[in-house]
Amino acid sequence: MDDLAKVLVVFIVVGLPTVLIFGQPLIRRWMDHREKRLEIERQMAAEKAAQYAAHNERLEQRVRVLERIVTDKGLEVSDEIERLRDKPLN
């Protein structure tokens, strides 16, 4: 066997198992960190989606009120607008 083959055999027999044994905790730690980061990102996305949903709901309520004001011919528009301005949003 030539020198390169001997070095390759030694690496496969000794080096590769050593790298795998000592590298496993580092890989596990990296994977745990990645999972935690993804979980935080998921929570942030869920929170942002909830905020958007609440905001959309408020906008839809306001549009319904405006539609009612425009389509209801029996009310005076300016009086209705003034009453709605004084009303709390929620």
Secondary structure as the mmCIF struct_conf table of DSSP 4:
data_model
#
loop_
_struct_conf.conf_type_id
_struct_conf.id
_struct_conf.beg_label_comp_id
_struct_conf.beg_label_asym_id
_struct_conf.beg_label_seq_id
_struct_conf.end_label_comp_id
_struct_conf.end_label_asym_id
_struct_conf.end_label_seq_id
HELX_RH_AL_P HELX_RH_AL_P1 ASP A 3 VAL A 10
HELX_RH_PI_P HELX_RH_PI_P1 PHE A 11 GLY A 15
HELX_RH_AL_P HELX_RH_AL_P2 LEU A 16 THR A 71
TURN_TY1_P TURN_TY1_P1 LYS A 73 GLY A 74
BEND BEND1 LEU A 75 LEU A 75
HELX_RH_AL_P HELX_RH_AL_P3 VAL A 77 ASP A 86
BEND BEND2 LYS A 87 LYS A 87
#
